[in-house]
């Protein structure tokens, strides 16, 4: 009886921390907490109505994910969007996802291939049906299925972390139908290479896919923001 009571005490704060972390992550990714904003533990605890401990733990996780940064005696601040970060993340993602895809070629089973095909077809039909906002979830599912098919838990965790680092930059472009369809075409090409066990083609497919993502990020996360700022200043 004592064991089940202990288990409940341990589980509860973890679930609170996770909920707080998910909430703050979504606020940052959606720009409801804009770049440059200070994150004060006491204020957040009062706003969310939790103690400061899960706030502190969540902020530490978000720092590891690259969404916020810490400063001595100041606390945390939401990171500014920087183009050099995009280039770095894409280069590291390419290395990890190429490795995941090559391992997946050797280990992937029919059910996994079918699930990835279904994901691609569903994403395409949703975008064409006016539901482009759902693509962020489909995109995450596709890359997670690819990493899982590699058979390596460590590689899966690395790929997931890097994708989260990049999501903040991509979130604007993922809601644009044309950008989503370009990403779906990239997924289809990657899957074709895996089916054919095309060792050479998969490297080009993944690098081209990430380069397209970079072009869309530059257009929707950087150039669009700059034009908006110029327009606002003109007002």
Backbone as JSON, one array per atom type, in Angstrom:
{
  "sequence": "XXXXXXXXXXXXXXXXXXXXXXXXXXXXXXXXXXXXXXXXXXXXXXXXXXXXXXXXXXXXXXXXXXXXXXXXXXXXXXXXXXXXXXXXXXXXXXXXXXXXXXXXXXXXXXXXXXXXXXXXXXXXXXXXXXXXXXXXXXXXXXXXXXXXXXXXXXXXXXXXXXXXXXXXXXXXXXXXXXXXXXXXXXXXXXXXXXXXXXXXXXXXXXXXXXXXXXXXXXXXXXXXXXXXXXXXXXX",
  "N": [[0.84, -1.2, 0.0], [1.95, 1.17, 0.82], [3.74, 1.53, -1.28], [2.17, 2.18, -3.59], [1.15, 4.62, -2.83], [3.49, 6.16, -2.65], [4.21, 6.11, -5.35], [2.21, 7.63, -6.49], [2.74, 10.15, -5.42], [5.18, 10.73, -6.6], [4.56, 10.73, -9.33], [2.7, 12.83, -9.74], [3.9, 15.56, -9.53], [5.51, 15.42, -11.82], [3.71, 15.27, -13.94], [2.52, 17.77, -13.68], [4.7, 19.47, -14.17], [5.17, 18.74, -16.84], [2.82, 19.63, -18.09], [3.0, 22.38, -17.61], [5.36, 22.92, -19.01], [4.61, 22.22, -21.65], [2.63, 24.14, -22.07], [4.07, 26.61, -21.87], [5.91, 26.22, -23.93], [4.22, 26.16, -26.2], [3.23, 28.77, -26.06], [5.53, 30.26, -26.64], [6.25, 29.24, -29.19], [4.04, 29.99, -30.69], [4.33, 32.65, -30.69], [2.98, 34.15, -28.84], [4.26, 34.7, -26.54], [6.58, 36.85, -27.19], [9.76, 37.03, -29.05], [12.63, 37.98, -27.2], [11.28, 38.54, -24.86], [11.24, 38.71, -21.29], [11.25, 36.07, -18.91], [9.84, 35.59, -15.97], [10.02, 33.79, -13.05], [8.32, 34.02, -10.73], [6.19, 35.6, -11.66], [5.18, 34.01, -13.75], [4.42, 31.73, -12.32], [2.32, 32.76, -10.81], [0.59, 33.55, -12.85], [-0.02, 31.09, -14.15], [-0.86, 29.69, -12.03], [0.54, 27.83, -10.36], [3.13, 26.31, -8.32], [6.51, 27.65, -7.91], [8.4, 25.72, -8.48], [7.72, 23.71, -10.62], [7.68, 25.58, -12.69], [10.34, 26.5, -12.78], [11.62, 24.1, -13.49], [10.45, 23.59, -15.99], [11.33, 25.81, -17.45], [14.03, 25.26, -17.55], [14.04, 22.99, -19.21], [13.05, 24.13, -21.59], [15.14, 25.81, -22.16], [17.14, 23.95, -22.8], [16.01, 23.01, -25.12], [16.47, 25.07, -26.78], [14.79, 27.26, -27.03], [14.67, 29.33, -25.2], [16.96, 31.48, -23.35], [19.37, 31.72, -20.7], [20.42, 34.22, -18.34], [22.88, 35.38, -16.1], [21.77, 36.57, -12.95], [19.64, 37.78, -14.12], [17.78, 36.05, -15.23], [15.58, 34.23, -17.37], [15.16, 34.58, -20.95], [13.27, 34.87, -23.95], [14.63, 33.52, -26.86], [16.01, 35.42, -29.55], [15.13, 35.33, -33.05], [17.47, 33.94, -35.16], [19.3, 33.84, -38.12], [21.69, 32.4, -38.46], [21.4, 30.39, -36.6], [19.4, 28.82, -37.76], [20.76, 27.8, -40.01], [22.74, 26.29, -38.75], [21.23, 24.4, -37.26], [19.92, 23.05, -39.37], [22.08, 21.87, -40.72], [23.07, 20.09, -38.79], [20.79, 18.55, -38.41], [20.59, 17.36, -40.94], [22.77, 15.54, -40.99], [22.05, 13.78, -38.89], [19.47, 12.86, -39.7], [19.96, 11.71, -42.17], [21.54, 9.56, -41.38], [19.63, 8.23, -39.78], [17.75, 7.54, -41.75], [19.26, 5.82, -43.39], [19.77, 3.72, -41.63], [17.16, 3.0, -41.22], [16.45, 1.96, -43.7], [17.5, -0.6, -43.59], [16.07, -1.78, -41.57], [13.35, -1.23, -41.57], [9.87, -2.11, -41.51], [7.01, -3.53, -43.25], [4.59, -2.5, -42.2], [5.4, -0.08, -41.08], [6.27, 1.34, -43.33], [3.81, 1.54, -44.66], [2.4, 3.15, -42.86], [3.83, 5.53, -43.02], [3.36, 6.23, -45.68], [0.61, 6.62, -45.55], [0.54, 8.8, -43.83], [1.7, 10.79, -45.48], [-0.15, 10.94, -47.61], [-2.46, 11.71, -46.21], [-1.65, 14.19, -45.16], [-1.31, 15.65, -47.53], [-3.94, 15.65, -48.57], [-5.29, 17.02, -46.54], [-4.1, 19.57, -46.6], [-4.77, 20.38, -49.21], [-7.47, 20.42, -48.84], [-7.94, 22.69, -47.42], [-6.98, 22.72, -44.81], [-4.43, 23.52, -43.81], [-3.27, 24.18, -41.41], [-3.04, 21.88, -39.95], [-0.76, 20.64, -40.74], [1.63, 20.94, -39.32], [1.53, 19.05, -37.29], [1.36, 16.66, -38.79], [3.82, 16.75, -40.09], [5.6, 16.52, -37.95], [4.91, 13.92, -37.15], [5.71, 12.39, -39.41], [8.55, 12.71, -39.49], [9.17, 11.67, -37.02], [8.33, 9.01, -37.28], [10.15, 8.17, -39.21], [12.6, 8.42, -37.82], [12.13, 6.6, -35.72], [11.99, 4.23, -37.14], [14.63, 3.74, -37.59], [15.51, 2.27, -35.52], [17.0, 3.1, -33.38], [16.98, 4.42, -30.22], [18.45, 6.52, -29.14], [19.11, 8.02, -31.4], [16.57, 8.71, -32.26], [15.79, 10.42, -30.14], [17.65, 12.51, -30.45], [16.96, 13.45, -33.04], [14.32, 14.29, -32.57], [14.74, 16.36, -30.72], [16.23, 18.21, -32.27], [14.38, 18.78, -34.26], [12.45, 20.1, -32.76], [13.92, 22.35, -32.01], [14.02, 23.61, -34.46], [11.39, 24.1, -35.05], [10.28, 26.49, -34.11], [11.19, 28.36, -35.91], [10.08, 27.44, -38.23], [7.34, 27.45, -37.9], [5.63, 29.48, -38.93], [5.8, 29.13, -41.74], [4.79, 26.56, -41.99], [2.07, 26.8, -41.88], [1.33, 27.75, -44.31], [-0.19, 26.91, -47.31], [1.2, 26.36, -49.82], [3.85, 26.07, -49.0], [3.58, 23.89, -47.25], [2.81, 21.87, -49.08], [5.13, 21.69, -50.59], [6.83, 20.63, -48.67], [5.57, 18.17, -48.21], [6.01, 16.94, -50.69], [8.75, 16.63, -50.49], [8.87, 14.79, -48.38], [7.7, 12.6, -49.65], [9.59, 11.99, -51.59], [11.75, 11.25, -49.97], [10.71, 8.95, -48.75], [10.39, 7.29, -50.98], [13.07, 6.82, -51.66], [13.85, 5.35, -49.42], [12.24, 3.08, -49.69], [13.33, 2.03, -52.04], [15.8, 1.52, -51.16], [17.88, 3.3, -51.65], [20.84, 4.38, -51.21], [22.5, 6.51, -52.05], [20.72, 8.38, -53.18], [19.12, 9.07, -50.98], [20.58, 10.81, -49.39], [20.73, 13.16, -50.92], [17.99, 13.66, -51.13], [17.16, 14.22, -48.47], [18.83, 16.39, -47.82], [18.01, 18.25, -49.78], [15.35, 18.57, -49.02], [15.63, 19.81, -46.51], [16.94, 22.12, -47.33], [14.91, 23.32, -48.79], [13.14, 23.82, -46.72], [14.65, 25.73, -45.36], [14.59, 27.83, -47.23], [11.89, 28.46, -47.17], [11.64, 29.21, -44.5], [13.27, 31.49, -44.45], [11.77, 33.14, -46.09], [9.19, 33.34, -44.81], [9.62, 33.6, -42.03], [11.6, 35.48, -41.71], [12.0, 37.45, -43.9], [9.3, 38.24, -44.25], [8.67, 39.15, -41.68], [10.45, 41.33, -41.53], [9.46, 43.01, -43.54], [6.95, 43.56, -42.43], [7.7, 44.98, -40.13], [8.86, 47.23, -41.31], [6.65, 48.32, -42.58], [5.04, 48.91, -40.36], [6.58, 50.87, -39.11], [6.42, 52.84, -41.01], [3.81, 53.63, -40.74]],
  "CA": [[0.0, 0.0, 0.0], [2.87, 2.3, 0.88], [4.38, 1.72, -2.59], [1.27, 2.87, -4.52], [1.07, 6.01, -2.36], [4.74, 6.8, -3.08], [4.19, 6.26, -6.81], [1.31, 8.76, -6.82], [3.43, 11.38, -5.03], [6.24, 10.96, -7.59], [3.99, 10.98, -10.66], [1.93, 14.06, -9.82], [4.67, 16.73, -9.94], [6.02, 15.25, -13.18], [2.64, 15.64, -14.87], [2.35, 19.23, -13.59], [5.84, 20.04, -14.89], [4.97, 18.52, -18.27], [1.75, 20.52, -18.55], [3.56, 23.73, -17.61], [6.34, 22.98, -20.1], [3.86, 22.22, -22.91], [1.95, 25.43, -22.17], [5.05, 27.66, -22.16], [6.46, 25.96, -25.28], [3.22, 26.61, -27.18], [3.16, 30.24, -26.0], [6.71, 30.78, -27.34], [6.18, 28.86, -30.6], [2.96, 30.75, -31.35], [4.71, 34.06, -30.59], [2.19, 34.86, -27.83], [5.36, 35.28, -25.75], [7.46, 37.21, -28.31], [11.22, 37.01, -28.91], [13.16, 39.06, -26.36], [10.52, 38.67, -23.62], [11.78, 38.12, -20.07], [10.38, 35.09, -18.26], [10.08, 35.7, -14.52], [9.41, 32.63, -12.38], [7.21, 34.4, -9.83], [5.06, 36.08, -12.48], [4.62, 32.86, -14.47], [3.76, 30.88, -11.32], [1.05, 33.41, -10.47], [-0.25, 33.52, -14.05], [-0.46, 29.72, -14.44], [-1.43, 29.19, -10.78], [1.29, 26.68, -9.86], [4.29, 26.74, -7.53], [7.65, 28.04, -8.75], [9.26, 24.56, -8.82], [7.5, 23.23, -12.0], [8.06, 26.66, -13.62], [11.8, 26.46, -12.89], [11.98, 22.88, -14.23], [10.01, 23.78, -17.38], [12.23, 26.79, -18.09], [15.3, 24.57, -17.81], [13.81, 22.15, -20.39], [12.93, 25.01, -22.77], [16.5, 26.28, -22.48], [17.82, 22.84, -23.49], [15.41, 22.9, -26.45], [16.91, 26.19, -27.59], [13.75, 28.28, -27.19], [14.97, 30.45, -24.32], [18.34, 31.48, -22.88], [19.47, 32.24, -19.33], [21.43, 35.23, -18.08], [23.12, 35.5, -14.65], [21.1, 37.65, -12.2], [18.53, 38.34, -14.92], [16.79, 34.99, -15.44], [15.44, 33.7, -18.73], [14.59, 35.44, -21.98], [12.98, 34.15, -25.19], [15.7, 33.78, -27.82], [15.71, 36.1, -30.81], [15.28, 34.48, -34.24], [18.74, 34.24, -35.81], [19.48, 33.03, -39.32], [22.81, 31.47, -38.29], [20.87, 29.24, -35.87], [18.69, 27.99, -38.74], [21.76, 27.08, -40.82], [23.4, 25.3, -37.9], [20.28, 23.32, -36.96], [19.69, 22.28, -40.6], [23.27, 21.06, -41.01], [23.12, 18.98, -37.82], [19.64, 17.68, -38.72], [20.9, 16.58, -42.15], [23.65, 14.43, -40.61], [21.3, 12.83, -38.06], [18.35, 12.26, -40.42], [20.53, 10.81, -43.2], [21.91, 8.33, -40.65], [18.38, 7.55, -39.4], [17.15, 6.98, -42.96], [20.08, 4.69, -43.84], [19.51, 2.6, -40.73], [15.76, 2.6, -41.45], [16.43, 1.12, -44.92], [17.87, -1.98, -43.24], [15.24, -2.33, -40.5], [11.94, -0.84, -41.66], [8.95, -3.2, -41.85], [5.92, -3.13, -44.15], [3.61, -1.67, -41.49], [5.97, 1.26, -40.92], [6.2, 1.97, -44.66], [2.4, 1.85, -44.92], [2.02, 4.27, -41.99], [4.46, 6.74, -43.56], [2.6, 6.56, -46.9], [-0.69, 7.14, -45.12], [0.81, 10.13, -43.3], [1.93, 11.69, -46.62], [-1.42, 11.12, -48.33], [-3.36, 12.47, -45.35], [-1.15, 15.57, -45.1], [-1.6, 16.28, -48.82], [-5.39, 15.88, -48.7], [-5.68, 18.05, -45.57], [-3.66, 20.88, -47.12], [-5.61, 20.7, -50.38], [-8.84, 20.63, -48.35], [-8.02, 23.93, -46.66], [-6.6, 22.52, -43.41], [-2.96, 23.6, -43.76], [-2.82, 24.32, -40.02], [-2.81, 20.54, -39.38], [0.46, 20.04, -41.28], [2.71, 20.91, -38.32], [1.43, 17.76, -36.6], [1.71, 15.6, -39.75], [5.26, 16.86, -40.33], [6.24, 15.92, -36.77], [4.65, 12.47, -37.2], [6.52, 11.77, -40.46], [9.96, 12.66, -39.1], [9.28, 10.77, -35.87], [8.25, 7.63, -37.81], [11.42, 7.89, -39.89], [13.63, 8.22, -36.8], [11.82, 5.36, -35.0], [12.31, 3.1, -38.02], [16.08, 3.5, -37.54], [15.75, 1.28, -34.46], [17.87, 3.66, -32.34], [16.31, 5.36, -29.31], [19.29, 7.72, -29.01], [18.96, 8.8, -32.64], [15.21, 9.26, -32.2], [15.78, 11.56, -29.21], [18.39, 13.59, -31.09], [16.15, 13.98, -34.15], [13.18, 15.0, -31.99], [15.22, 17.6, -30.13], [16.61, 19.13, -33.34], [13.16, 19.23, -34.93], [11.83, 21.11, -31.88], [14.73, 23.57, -32.15], [13.72, 24.23, -35.75], [9.96, 24.35, -35.2], [9.97, 27.9, -33.88], [11.49, 29.09, -37.15], [9.25, 26.91, -39.32], [5.92, 27.43, -37.59], [4.9, 30.36, -39.84], [5.74, 28.55, -43.08], [4.01, 25.33, -41.98], [0.66, 27.14, -42.04], [1.13, 28.24, -45.67], [-0.45, 25.71, -48.12], [2.25, 26.08, -50.82], [5.02, 25.58, -48.26], [3.24, 22.55, -46.78], [2.84, 20.93, -50.2], [6.55, 21.47, -50.94], [7.37, 19.72, -47.65], [4.99, 16.84, -48.48], [6.75, 16.39, -51.84], [10.04, 16.21, -49.94], [8.64, 13.55, -47.62], [7.42, 11.52, -50.61], [10.88, 11.63, -52.21], [12.53, 10.54, -48.94], [10.13, 7.61, -48.59], [10.72, 6.52, -52.2], [14.47, 6.38, -51.53], [13.9, 4.3, -48.39], [11.64, 1.87, -50.3], [14.26, 1.51, -53.06], [17.1, 1.34, -50.5], [18.78, 4.13, -52.44], [21.81, 4.99, -50.29], [23.0, 7.79, -52.59], [19.59, 9.28, -53.36], [18.53, 9.52, -49.71], [21.34, 11.96, -48.9], [20.27, 14.33, -51.69], [16.57, 13.9, -50.81], [17.06, 14.86, -47.16], [19.45, 17.73, -47.88], [17.14, 19.13, -50.58], [14.17, 18.83, -48.2], [16.0, 20.8, -45.5], [17.22, 23.38, -48.02], [13.6, 23.92, -49.09], [12.65, 24.34, -45.44], [15.4, 26.96, -45.09], [14.08, 28.89, -48.11], [10.57, 28.87, -46.66], [11.87, 29.92, -43.24], [13.77, 32.83, -44.78], [10.67, 33.92, -46.66], [8.05, 33.57, -43.92], [10.0, 33.96, -40.66], [12.55, 36.59, -41.68], [11.66, 38.52, -44.85], [7.94, 38.72, -43.97], [8.75, 39.93, -40.45], [11.13, 42.58, -41.83], [8.5, 43.85, -44.28], [5.92, 43.98, -41.47], [8.29, 46.01, -39.28], [9.02, 48.43, -42.13], [5.3, 48.85, -42.78], [4.57, 49.5, -39.09], [7.32, 52.11, -38.89], [5.88, 53.82, -41.99], [2.54, 54.12, -40.2]],
  "C": [[0.87, 1.24, 0.0], [3.5, 2.6, -0.47], [3.48, 2.51, -3.53], [1.13, 4.33, -4.14], [2.3, 6.78, -2.81], [4.72, 7.08, -4.57], [3.33, 7.45, -7.21], [2.01, 10.09, -6.54], [4.51, 11.72, -6.07], [5.64, 11.38, -8.94], [3.37, 12.38, -10.77], [2.75, 15.28, -10.23], [5.23, 16.63, -11.35], [4.96, 15.67, -14.18], [2.39, 17.15, -14.86], [3.47, 19.91, -14.37], [5.65, 19.92, -16.4], [3.91, 19.45, -18.83], [2.23, 21.97, -18.63], [4.52, 23.92, -18.78], [5.63, 23.05, -21.45], [3.19, 23.57, -23.13], [2.93, 26.53, -22.57], [5.66, 27.48, -23.55], [5.5, 26.46, -26.35], [3.11, 28.13, -27.22], [4.33, 30.87, -26.77], [6.61, 30.49, -28.84], [5.13, 29.66, -31.36], [3.2, 32.25, -31.31], [3.79, 34.85, -29.65], [3.11, 35.38, -26.72], [6.44, 35.6, -26.78], [8.94, 37.07, -27.99], [11.66, 38.21, -28.09], [12.44, 39.21, -25.03], [11.26, 38.03, -22.44], [10.76, 37.17, -19.47], [10.73, 35.07, -16.78], [9.3, 34.6, -13.81], [8.18, 33.0, -11.56], [5.97, 34.83, -10.62], [4.37, 34.92, -13.19], [3.86, 31.94, -13.51], [2.39, 31.45, -10.95], [0.07, 33.33, -11.64], [-0.85, 32.13, -14.31], [-1.1, 29.07, -13.2], [-0.8, 27.86, -10.35], [2.43, 27.22, -9.0], [5.45, 27.07, -8.47], [8.5, 26.85, -9.2], [8.98, 24.03, -10.22], [7.82, 24.29, -13.05], [9.56, 26.61, -13.87], [12.24, 25.26, -13.73], [11.62, 23.02, -15.71], [10.93, 24.73, -18.12], [13.57, 26.15, -18.42], [15.17, 23.68, -19.05], [13.76, 22.99, -21.65], [14.28, 25.6, -23.15], [17.26, 25.2, -23.24], [17.29, 22.67, -24.91], [15.77, 24.08, -27.35], [15.89, 27.3, -27.78], [14.02, 29.52, -26.34], [16.44, 30.37, -23.9], [18.39, 32.13, -21.5], [20.61, 33.24, -19.23], [21.61, 35.34, -16.57], [22.43, 36.74, -14.08], [19.94, 38.3, -12.97], [17.41, 37.32, -15.04], [16.76, 34.55, -16.89], [14.82, 34.73, -19.67], [14.35, 34.6, -23.23], [14.03, 34.53, -26.24], [15.18, 34.53, -29.05], [15.85, 35.1, -31.95], [16.56, 34.89, -34.96], [18.96, 33.29, -36.97], [20.6, 32.01, -39.16], [22.38, 30.23, -37.49], [20.16, 28.27, -36.81], [19.69, 27.16, -39.54], [22.44, 25.98, -40.01], [22.48, 24.11, -37.63], [20.07, 22.43, -38.18], [20.87, 21.37, -40.92], [23.35, 19.86, -40.07], [21.97, 18.01, -38.07], [19.95, 16.79, -39.92], [21.73, 15.35, -41.79], [22.86, 13.36, -39.86], [20.2, 12.12, -38.86], [18.82, 11.37, -41.57], [20.92, 9.48, -42.55], [20.67, 7.54, -40.28], [17.76, 6.86, -40.61], [17.94, 5.76, -43.46], [19.9, 3.47, -42.94], [18.08, 2.09, -40.94], [15.65, 1.69, -42.67], [16.66, -0.35, -44.59], [16.84, -2.63, -42.31], [13.74, -2.1, -40.66], [11.07, -2.03, -42.08], [7.78, -2.63, -42.65], [4.92, -2.2, -43.47], [4.1, -0.23, -41.32], [5.94, 2.03, -42.25], [4.77, 2.4, -44.97], [1.95, 3.06, -44.11], [2.61, 5.58, -42.51], [3.76, 7.2, -44.84], [1.26, 7.19, -46.54], [-0.53, 8.58, -44.58], [0.96, 11.16, -44.45], [0.62, 11.98, -47.34], [-2.41, 11.96, -47.53], [-2.95, 13.94, -45.3], [-1.51, 16.32, -46.38], [-3.09, 16.61, -48.95], [-5.88, 16.95, -47.73], [-5.3, 19.45, -46.07], [-4.55, 21.31, -48.29], [-7.06, 20.97, -49.98], [-8.98, 21.85, -47.47], [-7.67, 23.8, -45.19], [-5.08, 22.52, -43.24], [-2.43, 23.67, -42.34], [-2.54, 22.97, -39.36], [-1.45, 19.98, -39.78], [1.59, 20.0, -40.26], [2.73, 19.57, -37.6], [1.82, 16.61, -37.53], [3.22, 15.57, -40.01], [6.03, 16.21, -39.18], [6.1, 14.4, -36.79], [5.57, 11.79, -38.22], [7.97, 11.63, -40.0], [10.17, 11.76, -37.89], [9.22, 9.31, -36.33], [9.56, 7.23, -38.48], [12.51, 7.58, -38.86], [13.39, 6.92, -36.02], [12.2, 4.13, -35.82], [13.8, 2.79, -38.05], [16.41, 2.44, -36.5], [16.61, 1.8, -33.33], [17.11, 4.69, -31.51], [17.12, 6.65, -29.17], [19.12, 8.63, -30.23], [17.59, 9.44, -32.7], [15.17, 10.5, -31.32], [16.52, 12.75, -29.79], [17.58, 14.26, -32.19], [14.96, 14.79, -33.63], [13.61, 16.35, -31.42], [15.56, 18.64, -31.2], [15.39, 19.65, -34.08], [12.45, 20.29, -34.09], [12.59, 22.43, -31.95], [14.32, 24.34, -33.4], [12.27, 24.68, -35.87], [9.6, 25.82, -35.03], [10.2, 28.74, -35.14], [10.52, 28.7, -38.27], [7.77, 27.14, -39.13], [5.1, 28.31, -38.54], [4.72, 29.7, -41.2], [4.89, 27.29, -43.13], [2.52, 25.59, -42.15], [0.32, 27.64, -43.44], [0.96, 27.03, -46.59], [0.68, 25.36, -49.1], [3.5, 25.5, -50.15], [4.79, 24.15, -47.77], [3.32, 21.51, -47.9], [4.27, 20.66, -50.67], [7.18, 20.49, -49.95], [6.85, 18.29, -47.86], [5.71, 16.17, -49.64], [8.13, 15.91, -51.4], [9.94, 14.92, -49.16], [8.44, 12.37, -48.58], [8.72, 11.03, -51.26], [11.75, 10.85, -51.23], [12.03, 9.11, -48.8], [10.44, 6.72, -49.79], [12.14, 5.99, -52.13], [14.6, 5.27, -50.5], [13.35, 2.99, -48.95], [12.62, 1.22, -51.27], [15.63, 1.18, -52.47], [18.2, 2.07, -51.27], [19.69, 4.94, -51.52], [22.27, 6.38, -50.75], [21.86, 8.81, -52.64], [19.05, 9.85, -52.06], [19.26, 10.75, -49.17], [20.87, 13.23, -49.6], [18.83, 14.68, -51.32], [16.43, 14.64, -49.49], [17.68, 16.25, -47.17], [18.58, 18.71, -48.67], [15.89, 19.52, -49.78], [14.47, 19.92, -47.15], [16.35, 22.14, -46.13], [15.92, 24.1, -48.38], [12.99, 24.52, -47.83], [13.33, 25.66, -45.11], [14.88, 28.11, -45.96], [12.73, 29.4, -47.62], [10.7, 29.63, -45.34], [12.33, 31.35, -43.53], [12.63, 33.72, -45.27], [9.63, 34.3, -45.61], [8.43, 33.99, -42.5], [10.91, 35.17, -40.59], [12.14, 37.73, -42.61], [10.28, 39.1, -44.56], [7.93, 39.6, -42.73], [9.38, 41.29, -40.71], [10.19, 43.54, -42.56], [7.42, 44.39, -43.35], [6.44, 45.11, -40.59], [8.43, 47.33, -40.04], [7.66, 49.12, -42.32], [4.79, 49.56, -41.53], [5.28, 50.82, -38.81], [6.81, 53.21, -39.8], [4.59, 54.41, -41.51], [2.8, 55.2, -39.17]]
}
